[in-house]
Amino acid sequence: MAPGPARAALTEFVLKVHARCDLACDHCYVYEHADQSWRRRPVRMTPDVLRAAAGRIAEHAAAHGLPDVTVVLHGGEPLLLGPDGLGQVLAELRRVIGPVTRLRIGMQTNGVLLSERFCDVLAEHDVAVGVSLDGDRAANDRHRIYRSGASSYDQVLRALALLRRPAYRRLWSGLLCTVDVRNDPIAVYEALLAQEPSRIDFLLPHATWDDPPWRPAAGDTTYARWLRAVHDRWRADGRPVPVRLFDSLLSTARGGPSGTEWLGLDPVDLAVIETDGEWEQADSLKTAYDGAPATGMTVFSHAADDVAASPLLARRRSGRAGLSDECRRCPVVDQCGGGLFAHRYGAGHFDHPSVYCADLKELIVHVNENPPEPVRLDAGLPDDFIDRLAAPTGDRVAIGRLVEAQIAIVRALLAEVADRLPAGAAGADGWEALTALDRSAPESVARIAAHPYVRAWAVDCLAGTGTGARQGPGYLSALAAAAALDAGVPVRLDVPVRSGRLHLPTMGTVLLPEVGDGTARVEIGPGSLRVRAGDVTVAVSPGAAGGPRWWPTRRLVAPDVSVLLEDGDPHRDCHRLPADDRLDDAGAVRWAETFAAAWQVIRDEVPGHAEELRTGLRAVVPLRRSGDGVSEASTARQAFGGVAATETDAGSLAVLLVHEFQHSKMNALLDVCDLVDGTGPIDITVGWRPDPRPAEAVLHGIYAHAAVADIWRVRADRQVDGAQAVYRQYRDWTAEAIGALQRADALTPAGSRLVRQVARSMSGWPS
């Protein structure tokens, strides 16, 4: 039987956890527009509805094998639940959906009730928080006011100050601004930018052909002119912050996704669950007519598959075919996509272009004719990738993309090693086994490829230098054996032995002093490892403790993180400082205790960096202590995710890990993006080194030292002895180096953009 068509899946769910609001915004589509269904709904979502809704989402994710789903808490105003009520909702969502798929939780709020207690709850459950703000005080108070007419501006700014704190910064997903063309566009843009958001989202006010938007004159394209003014200033500023509307137009101009239902032809994969458990279509439809978003289904009677398959959503998933004839003929239809579906309504149907059609067309043409300075980004990385990595706290999603890019690079290097193998050479069987495992157990192959020192070996092997050359291409068999052991897949391979050690990266080392340099037969079975070399046979369980013949890899474990304590990999000695020998048990225990304490310091002081390290740090290599006992650390250009450090105290190790991982990120970023103009050598004097440094080294220093300054800034705020002086030193070094590098004109547009973003992040720090 031929398979039927794939069922459409929903990946984003909006939960209306509270159906009332503490503001009375006159442009609100929930309370002030055509649909008035809020009047008959319960004030808040009951536990029964929440449980059923979470169950439906988990059921849908499991049925479709979704790697992740997004749940956005909405209202009304979700903070009206109170901290305890909000925490109960979040805990239930994590409990029910978390075991099935990766759950991303967001929340949209007006911010006026936000407090430290709320932020702690949101941080505990890893919630991305979007806040609504329409610009400066005058612009914001034109619409976003209390029922008494009082301003909400000061309360919102207080909320944003909370979200800018180091402990909560990672929660803040950005600002949402509804456009009012009576406000000055540049004043609005500058007011939003001054809040240091991670993103800005400009929304056109909801309107239809039956209830059109305000304009100074009929046929006027004032909304296009307003947005053009903001775009041109944003472009002239070097795009200092992602703006979803403009980034969407830039993406769709290249044939990419729009990332929003407002533009483009991306299929809609969103559904809403109201406080009473009713399934609805997108909220924006409330502006069309009373009952427009209704589906007639509830979470008690219908699964998410039923909602996704309904004719009501089918048209919104049909792309160009679902648009009016006028839209299909339009030259910018692939970017506009007909505009927001609700904005096409009039005279009882949606077969119109957007009520903002002329504005959108004018804006799209203007953006297309005024593209930003080119930024070369490899590996299909998003246009705002530089912005995500430029903030001192970074972005864990961006780090995940760096990890993916590094795995792709390692795969290419391994293929190049294999391509150079003569027929029947050592490693050929390993390459064959590795490619077979990549089909049957790709996750295991990816885990091995992500180990920092696999790339270090491959680069040396291809160059014919270092330990990579000594191991030779036969090490491909060691990689295959390690992947098979990880996956529990049986293989038999001849694996190289060097200096009496047979190393399986990420898994451990078999000691074969009798062999010296040679090969041994490795046999992998379900949960077993057997190595034969001449008369010697070593049999171990992969999880077994160490013994005279087996050194398993050990791990450094703390709450929500686990990395390798890498003191056995033969290619770990690629740092500028010598790696220590295999640690004894007491030394490993000390490292484990210090790492756990250091991790708690990082989580407390710079939680955003903890998110990054959790995503990208793979291994910590103990370094041999120098004679003067000074704490030292290092990263290697070809070993992303590996940090080498001397044994030290927890507070110092926390700083070293953050500092060195910044260097590791920069190395990985340089793999996918040109940041430095290589047309001529330029040496720049910096505060942290006596000798002039090349531009790339200065860029590295700026990126790493800004993160260190951020740590010491937090410690200075907490009045740690001596922290203020250290903070000022790193801040001044970084600021002076930024100025010198900008004056040297040694950066590409992407490099300039990154440095501007770092400088802007530091601009609000105390002097």
C-alpha positions in Angstrom: 0.0 0.0 0.0 1.3 3.4 -0.9 1.8 5.7 2.0 -0.7 8.5 2.4 0.3 12.2 2.6 2.1 13.3 5.7 -0.2 14.8 8.3 0.3 18.5 9.1 1.8 19.1 12.5 1.4 22.0 14.9 4.6 23.1 16.6 3.5 26.2 18.5 0.6 26.5 21.0 -0.6 29.7 22.6 -2.2 29.0 26.1 -4.6 31.7 27.3 -3.9 31.1 31.0 -5.6 34.3 32.1 -8.4 36.0 30.2 -8.3 39.4 31.8 -5.8 42.3 31.8 -4.7 45.0 34.2 -4.3 47.5 31.3 -6.9 48.9 29.0 -5.0 49.3 25.7 -7.4 50.7 23.2 -5.7 48.9 20.3 -6.1 45.4 21.9 -7.6 42.9 19.5 -8.8 40.7 22.5 -11.0 43.2 24.2 -11.5 46.1 21.8 -12.2 44.5 18.4 -14.9 42.5 16.7 -14.7 39.2 18.6 -16.0 39.5 22.2 -15.8 35.9 23.2 -13.6 36.8 26.2 -16.8 37.9 28.0 -18.1 34.3 28.3 -14.8 32.6 29.2 -13.5 31.8 32.7 -11.1 34.3 34.1 -8.3 31.8 34.4 -7.4 28.3 33.0 -8.4 25.7 35.5 -6.0 22.8 36.4 -8.3 20.3 34.5 -8.1 22.4 31.3 -4.3 22.9 31.8 -3.8 19.1 32.3 -5.9 18.3 29.2 -4.2 20.9 27.1 -0.7 19.7 28.1 -1.7 16.2 27.4 -3.0 17.1 23.9 0.3 18.9 23.1 2.4 15.9 24.4 0.2 13.5 22.4 0.7 15.5 19.2 4.4 15.8 19.7 4.7 12.1 20.2 2.5 11.2 17.3 4.6 13.3 14.9 8.0 12.7 16.5 8.5 16.4 16.9 12.0 17.3 18.2 10.5 20.3 20.0 7.4 22.3 20.5 6.8 25.9 21.7 4.2 26.9 24.2 3.5 30.6 24.7 1.6 31.8 27.8 -0.7 34.6 26.8 -3.9 36.3 27.9 -5.1 38.7 28.9 -2.1 39.1 31.1 -0.5 35.9 32.4 1.2 37.6 35.3 -2.3 38.0 36.9 -1.9 34.3 37.9 0.5 35.4 40.6 4.0 33.8 41.1 2.6 30.7 42.7 -0.1 30.2 40.1 2.3 30.8 37.3 4.8 28.4 38.8 2.1 25.7 39.0 1.2 26.2 35.3 4.9 26.0 34.2 5.6 22.9 36.4 2.6 21.1 34.9 3.7 21.8 31.3 7.2 20.6 32.1 5.9 17.5 33.8 3.6 16.4 31.0 5.3 17.6 27.8 9.0 17.5 28.9 9.3 13.7 28.8 8.0 13.6 25.3 9.9 16.4 23.5 12.0 19.4 24.1 9.7 22.1 25.4 10.3 25.7 24.7 8.2 28.0 26.8 7.6 31.7 26.1 5.4 34.4 27.7 4.1 37.7 26.4 3.4 40.3 29.0 2.8 44.0 29.5 5.4 43.8 32.3 3.7 46.0 34.8 3.5 43.3 37.5 6.9 41.7 36.9 8.9 41.3 40.1 12.0 39.4 41.3 9.8 36.7 42.6 8.2 36.3 39.2 11.6 36.4 37.5 12.8 33.6 39.8 9.9 31.4 38.8 10.5 32.2 35.1 14.2 31.4 35.5 13.5 28.1 37.3 11.3 27.0 34.3 13.5 28.6 31.6 10.8 30.9 30.1 11.5 33.4 27.3 9.8 36.6 28.2 8.5 39.2 25.6 7.4 42.6 26.8 5.2 45.1 25.1 6.4 48.7 24.8 5.4 51.2 22.2 8.4 53.6 22.5 9.0 56.6 24.7 6.6 57.8 27.4 4.4 59.8 25.0 4.2 57.0 22.4 3.6 54.2 25.0 0.9 56.2 26.8 -1.0 56.9 23.7 -2.5 53.4 24.0 -1.0 51.3 26.8 -2.7 52.8 29.9 -4.7 51.7 32.9 -8.5 52.0 32.9 -8.1 55.1 35.1 -6.1 56.7 32.3 -2.8 56.5 34.3 0.5 55.8 32.6 2.0 52.3 32.6 5.4 53.5 31.3 7.3 53.6 34.6 6.2 50.1 35.6 7.3 48.7 32.2 10.7 50.3 32.4 11.1 48.9 35.9 10.3 45.4 34.5 12.9 45.9 31.8 15.5 46.9 34.3 14.8 43.7 36.1 15.2 41.7 32.9 18.5 43.4 32.2 20.0 42.0 35.4 22.6 39.3 34.8 20.5 36.7 36.6 17.5 37.3 34.4 19.0 38.6 31.1 18.8 35.3 29.4 15.0 35.2 29.9 14.3 38.4 27.9 13.3 37.5 24.3 12.7 41.1 23.2 10.3 44.0 22.8 7.0 44.1 20.9 6.0 47.5 19.6 2.7 48.3 17.9 3.2 51.0 15.3 1.3 54.3 15.6 2.2 56.6 12.7 1.4 59.6 14.8 4.5 58.8 16.9 7.9 59.9 15.6 9.5 56.8 14.2 13.1 57.7 15.1 12.1 58.7 18.7 10.3 55.3 19.0 13.3 53.4 17.6 15.8 55.2 19.9 13.6 54.6 23.0 13.3 50.9 22.3 17.0 50.6 21.5 17.9 52.3 24.8 16.4 49.4 26.7 19.0 47.1 25.2 16.5 44.4 24.0 17.7 41.2 22.4 15.1 41.8 19.7 12.5 44.3 18.5 9.2 43.2 16.8 7.2 46.0 15.1 3.5 45.1 14.6 1.1 47.0 12.4 -2.1 47.8 14.3 -4.8 45.2 13.6 -7.3 46.3 11.0 -9.5 45.0 8.2 -11.2 46.4 5.0 -14.4 46.8 7.1 -12.5 48.6 9.8 -9.4 50.1 8.1 -6.4 51.6 9.9 -6.2 55.3 10.6 -4.4 57.3 7.8 -3.9 61.0 7.4 -5.5 60.7 3.9 -7.1 58.1 1.7 -4.5 56.1 -0.2 -1.6 57.4 1.9 1.2 54.9 2.5 2.1 56.5 5.9 2.9 53.1 7.5 5.5 52.3 4.8 7.1 55.7 5.3 7.2 55.2 9.1 8.8 51.8 8.8 11.2 53.0 6.1 12.5 55.7 8.4 13.1 53.1 11.1 14.7 50.7 8.6 17.1 53.3 7.2 18.2 54.4 10.7 18.6 50.7 11.8 20.6 50.0 8.6 22.8 53.1 9.2 23.4 52.0 12.8 24.8 48.7 11.5 21.7 46.7 12.5 22.5 46.9 16.2 19.6 44.6 17.3 17.6 42.0 15.4 14.3 43.5 14.1 12.0 40.6 13.1 10.1 42.5 10.4 13.2 43.6 8.6 15.1 40.4 9.1 12.1 38.5 7.7 12.1 40.6 4.6 15.9 40.1 4.2 15.4 36.3 4.6 12.5 36.0 2.2 14.4 38.1 -0.4 17.0 35.2 -0.5 14.3 32.6 -0.7 14.5 31.8 3.0 11.7 31.4 5.6 9.9 34.4 7.0 9.8 33.2 10.6 6.5 35.0 11.1 2.8 34.7 10.1 2.8 38.4 9.2 4.8 37.9 6.0 5.9 35.2 3.5 4.4 31.9 2.5 5.5 29.8 5.5 2.7 27.4 6.5 1.0 28.3 9.7 1.7 25.8 12.4 0.1 27.5 15.4 -3.1 26.9 17.5 -4.6 28.7 20.5 -6.1 27.1 23.6 -8.5 29.4 25.5 -9.0 29.4 29.3 -12.1 27.1 28.9 -10.1 24.6 26.7 -11.5 25.7 23.4 -9.2 25.3 20.4 -8.9 28.5 18.4 -7.0 29.7 15.4 -4.6 32.6 15.6 -5.6 35.4 18.0 -5.3 38.1 15.3 -8.5 36.8 13.7 -10.5 38.3 16.6 -10.1 41.6 14.7 -12.2 40.2 11.7 -15.6 39.3 13.1 -17.2 37.8 16.2 -16.4 34.1 16.3 -13.7 34.3 13.5 -11.0 32.3 15.3 -13.4 29.6 16.6 -13.0 25.9 15.6 -15.8 24.3 17.5 -13.4 22.0 19.2 -12.0 21.7 22.7 -9.1 19.9 24.3 -11.5 17.5 25.9 -13.2 16.5 22.7 -10.6 16.9 20.0 -6.9 16.1 19.5 -4.4 18.6 18.0 -4.4 16.5 14.8 -8.1 17.4 14.4 -7.4 21.1 14.7 -4.4 20.9 12.3 -6.5 19.0 9.7 -9.5 21.4 9.9 -10.5 23.3 6.7 -10.1 26.5 8.7 -6.4 26.0 9.0 -6.0 24.3 5.6 -6.2 27.6 3.7 -3.6 29.2 6.0 -1.2 26.3 5.2 -1.8 26.4 1.4 0.8 29.1 0.5 0.3 31.0 -2.7 -2.7 29.0 -3.7 -4.7 30.4 -0.8 -4.2 34.0 -1.8 -6.4 36.3 -3.9 -5.8 36.6 -7.6 -4.4 40.1 -7.1 -1.8 38.8 -4.6 -0.8 35.8 -6.7 0.0 38.2 -9.6 2.1 40.6 -7.4 5.9 40.6 -8.0 6.6 40.6 -4.2 4.1 37.9 -3.2 6.9 35.6 -2.0 8.0 38.2 0.5 4.6 39.6 1.4 2.6 36.4 1.3 -0.5 38.5 1.3 0.2 39.9 4.7 -1.4 38.8 7.9 -4.5 36.6 7.2 -6.7 38.7 9.5 -5.8 41.9 7.6 -7.3 40.5 4.4 -10.9 40.4 5.8 -13.7 42.5 4.4 -17.3 42.1 3.1 -17.6 38.7 4.8 -14.5 37.0 3.3 -10.7 36.9 3.3 -10.2 37.0 -0.5 -8.5 40.4 -0.4 -5.0 41.6 -0.3 -3.9 42.9 3.1 -5.5 46.2 4.1 -1.8 47.3 4.3 -1.1 46.1 0.8 0.3 49.3 -0.6 2.4 49.9 2.5 3.9 46.4 2.5 4.7 46.6 -1.2 6.5 50.0 -0.8 8.4 48.8 2.2 9.5 45.5 0.6 10.7 47.3 -2.5 12.6 49.8 -0.4 14.3 47.1 1.7 15.2 45.2 -1.4 16.8 48.2 -3.0 18.7 49.1 0.2 20.3 45.9 1.3 22.6 45.8 4.3 26.3 45.5 4.1 27.1 41.9 3.1 27.9 39.5 5.9 29.3 36.1 4.8 27.7 33.4 6.9 28.3 29.7 6.1 26.4 26.6 7.0 23.0 28.2 6.4 23.3 30.3 9.6 20.6 33.0 10.2 21.2 36.6 9.4 21.0 37.6 13.1 23.6 35.0 14.1 26.3 37.7 14.8 23.9 39.6 17.0 23.1 36.5 19.1 26.7 35.8 19.7 27.8 39.4 20.3 26.0 39.9 23.5 28.1 39.1 26.6 25.6 36.4 27.6 25.3 35.0 24.1 22.6 32.7 23.0 22.3 28.9 23.6 20.5 28.4 20.3 23.4 30.1 18.5 25.9 27.9 20.3 23.9 24.9 19.2 24.3 26.1 15.6 28.0 26.5 16.2 28.1 22.9 17.4 26.3 21.7 14.3 28.6 23.6 12.1 31.7 22.1 13.9 30.3 18.6 13.4 29.9 19.3 9.7 33.5 20.5 9.5 34.7 17.4 11.3 32.7 15.2 9.0 34.3 16.9 6.0 37.8 16.5 7.5 37.2 12.8 8.2 36.0 12.3 4.6 39.2 14.0 3.3 41.4 11.7 5.5 39.5 8.8 4.0 39.8 10.1 0.4 43.6 10.0 0.8 43.7 6.4 1.9 45.2 3.9 -0.5 43.1 0.8 -1.1 43.5 -1.6 1.8 45.4 0.9 4.0 44.9 1.0 7.8 41.7 2.9 8.5 39.8 1.9 5.4 37.8 -0.7 7.3 37.2 1.9 10.0 35.9 4.4 7.5 33.5 1.8 6.0 32.3 1.0 9.5 31.9 4.7 10.4 29.8 5.4 7.3 27.6 2.4 8.1 27.2 3.6 11.7 26.3 7.1 10.4 23.3 5.5 8.8 22.3 3.2 11.6 23.4 5.2 14.7 23.9 8.9 13.5 23.5 10.3 17.0 26.5 8.2 18.2 28.6 9.3 15.3 27.7 12.9 15.9 28.7 12.6 19.6 32.1 11.3 18.7 32.5 13.9 16.0 31.7 16.6 18.5 34.6 15.7 20.7 37.1 18.5 20.5 40.2 16.5 19.9 38.8 14.5 16.9 39.2 17.6 14.8 42.6 18.2 16.3 43.7 14.8 15.2 42.2 15.1 11.7 43.9 18.5 11.0 47.3 17.2 12.2 46.8 14.0 10.2 46.1 15.9 7.0 49.1 18.2 7.6 51.4 15.4 8.5 52.3 16.9 11.9 52.0 16.3 15.6 50.2 13.4 17.2 47.7 13.3 14.4 50.5 12.2 12.0 51.8 9.7 14.5 48.3 8.1 14.9 47.8 8.3 11.2 44.6 7.6 9.3 44.2 4.3 11.1 42.6 6.3 13.9 39.5 6.3 11.8 39.0 2.8 13.1 39.3 4.1 16.7 36.5 6.6 15.9 34.3 3.9 14.4 34.9 1.6 17.4 34.0 4.4 19.8 30.8 5.2 17.9 29.9 1.5 17.9 30.6 1.2 21.6 28.4 4.3 22.3 25.6 2.8 20.1 25.9 -0.8 21.3 26.4 -2.0 17.7 28.7 -5.0 17.1 31.9 -4.4 15.0 35.3 -5.9 14.7 38.2 -3.6 13.7 41.9 -3.3 13.8 42.7 -0.2 15.9 46.1 1.5 16.2 48.1 1.3 19.5 50.6 4.0 20.2 53.0 3.9 23.1 51.1 1.0 24.5 47.8 2.8 24.5 44.7 2.1 22.4 42.4 5.1 22.7 38.7 5.2 21.9 37.7 8.9 21.9 35.1 9.9 24.6 35.1 6.3 25.8 38.5 5.4 27.3 41.9 3.9 26.9 43.0 0.3 26.9 46.6 -0.2 28.2 48.7 -2.6 26.1 52.4 -1.9 27.0 53.4 -5.2 25.4 52.4 -3.9 22.0 54.2 -0.5 22.0 53.3 0.8 18.6 51.1 -1.5 16.5 47.5 -2.6 16.2 45.0 -4.6 18.2 41.7 -6.3 17.2 38.8 -4.5 18.9 35.5 -6.4 19.2 32.4 -4.5 20.2 29.4 -6.4 21.4 26.2 -5.4 23.2 27.6 -3.8 26.4 31.0 -5.3 26.0 34.5 -4.4 24.7 37.1 -7.0 24.0 40.7 -6.2 22.8 43.1 -8.8 21.5 46.8 -8.2 20.8 48.9 -11.3 20.4 48.5 -13.3 23.6 46.9 -10.5 25.5 43.1 -10.2 25.8 41.4 -7.3 27.6 37.7 -7.5 28.2 35.8 -4.7 30.0 32.3 -3.4 30.3 32.1 0.2 28.9 30.8 1.4 32.3 33.4 -0.4 34.3 35.6 1.4 36.8 39.3 1.8 35.9 41.8 -1.1 36.3 45.3 -2.0 35.3 44.2 -2.4 31.7 41.3 0.1 31.3 41.2 3.8 31.8 37.6 4.9 31.2 36.9 8.5 30.6 35.7 10.3 33.7 33.2 13.1 33.8 32.8 16.4 35.7 29.2 16.5 36.8 27.1 19.3 38.3 23.4 20.1 38.3 22.3 20.2 34.6 25.7 19.8 33.1 28.2 16.9 32.5 31.5 17.2 30.6 34.5 15.0 30.1 37.5 15.2 32.4 39.8 14.6 29.4 43.1 13.3 30.7 43.6 10.4 28.3 43.0 11.6 24.7 46.4 11.6 22.9 45.4 14.7 20.9 44.5 16.8 23.9 48.1 18.2 24.1 47.4 20.7 21.3 47.1 23.7 23.6 49.9 26.2 24.1 50.4 24.8 27.6 51.4 21.2 28.4 48.6 18.8 29.4 48.9 16.9 32.6 49.3 13.1 32.7 46.4 10.8 33.7 45.1 11.9 37.1 45.0 9.6 40.1 41.7 9.0 41.7 42.3 11.6 44.4 43.1 14.2 41.7 40.0 13.4 39.7 37.9 13.7 42.8 39.4 17.2 43.5 38.7 18.3 40.0 35.1 17.0 40.2 34.5 18.9 43.5 36.1 22.1 42.2 34.2 22.0 38.9 30.8 21.5 40.7 31.5 24.5 42.9 32.7 26.6 39.9 29.6 25.7 38.0 27.4 27.0 40.8 29.4 30.2 40.7 28.8 30.6 37.0 25.1 29.9 37.4 24.8 32.4 40.2 26.9 35.2 38.6 26.4 34.9 34.8 23.6 32.4 34.2 23.6 33.2 30.5 27.1 31.9 30.2 26.0 28.7 32.0 23.5 28.2 29.2 26.2 28.5 26.6 28.7 26.2 28.4 26.0 23.6 28.9 25.4 23.6 25.2 28.9 23.8 23.8 31.5 22.7 26.4 32.6 19.1 25.8 35.8 18.5 27.7 38.1 20.0 30.3 41.7 19.1 30.1 43.9 19.3 33.2 47.1 21.3 32.5 50.4 20.7 34.2 51.0 23.3 36.9 53.8 25.8 36.2 56.5 26.3 38.8 55.1 29.6 40.0 51.7 28.1 40.7 49.8 30.7 38.7 46.3 29.6 37.4 46.4 29.2 33.6 44.0 28.1 30.9 44.0 27.7 27.2 41.9 26.8 24.2 43.1 25.4 20.8 42.1 26.7 17.4 41.2 23.2 16.2 39.4 22.0 19.3 36.0 23.7 19.7 34.4 22.9 23.0 37.6 21.9 24.8 39.1 24.1 27.6 42.4 23.3 29.3 43.1 24.7 32.8 45.4 24.2 35.8 43.9 23.0 39.0 42.7 26.0 41.0 39.9 27.2 43.3 36.3 27.3 42.2 36.0 31.1 41.8 39.1 31.2 39.6 38.0 28.2 37.6 34.6 29.8 36.9 36.3 32.8 35.3 38.7 30.6 33.4 35.9 28.5 31.9 33.9 31.5 30.8 37.0 33.3 29.4 38.3 30.4 27.5 34.9 29.3 26.1 34.6 32.8 24.6 37.9 32.1 22.7 36.5 28.7 21.7 33.3 30.4 20.4 35.3 33.0 18.5 37.4 30.2 16.8 34.2 28.5 15.8 32.7 31.7 14.5 35.8 32.4 12.4 35.2 29.0 10.8 31.8 30.2 9.4 32.2 34.0 9.0 34.9 36.4 7.8 35.4 38.9 10.7 38.9 40.3 9.9 39.9 42.0 6.7 43.0 40.1 5.6 44.3 42.6 3.0 47.2 43.6 5.1 48.9 43.0 8.5 47.9 45.4 11.2 49.4 45.3 14.7 47.4 47.0 17.5 48.6 47.9 21.0 46.3 46.6 23.8 46.3 46.9 27.6 46.6 43.2 28.4 49.8 42.5 26.4 53.1 44.4 26.1 53.6 43.5 22.4 51.4 44.7 19.6 48.8 42.2 18.5 47.3 41.3 15.1 43.6 42.3 14.5 42.3 38.8 15.0 44.0 38.4 18.3 42.6 41.8 19.4 39.1 40.7 18.4 39.6 37.5 20.4 40.7 39.6 23.4 37.7 41.9 23.2 35.3 39.0 23.1 36.8 37.2 26.0 37.6 40.1 28.2 34.1 41.6 27.9 32.8 38.4 29.4 35.4 38.5 32.2 34.5 42.1 32.9 30.9 41.1 33.1 31.7 38.5 35.8 33.7 41.0 37.9 31.0 43.6 37.4 28.6 41.2 39.1 31.1 40.6 41.9 31.6 44.3 42.3 27.9 44.8 42.7 28.0 42.1 45.4 30.9 44.0 47.1 33.4 41.2 46.8 36.8 42.4 48.0 38.9 43.7 45.2 36.3 43.1 42.5 35.8 46.7 41.6 39.4 47.2 40.6 39.5 44.0 38.5 36.2 44.9 36.8 37.5 48.4 35.9 40.7 46.9 34.5 39.0 44.4 32.2 36.3 47.0 31.2 38.9 49.6 30.4 41.1 47.1 28.5 38.1 46.0 26.4 36.8 49.5 25.7 40.2 50.8 24.7 40.8 47.8 22.4 37.4 48.3 20.8 38.3 51.9 20.0 41.7 50.9 18.6 40.3 48.1 16.5 37.6 50.3 15.1 40.2 53.1 14.2 42.4 50.5 12.5 39.7 49.7 9.9 40.7 46.1 10.0 37.3 44.4 10.2 34.8 43.1 7.7 31.2 44.3 8.0 30.4 41.2 10.1 33.4 41.9 12.4 32.4 45.5 12.7 28.9 44.5 13.6 30.1 42.1 16.3 32.3 44.7 17.9 29.6 47.4 17.8 27.2 45.0 19.5 29.8 44.2 22.3 30.4 47.9 22.7 26.7 48.6 22.9 26.3 45.9 25.6 29.0 47.5 27.7 27.7 51.0 27.3 25.3 50.6 30.2 27.9 49.3 32.6 28.9 51.5 35.5 32.1 53.6 35.1 
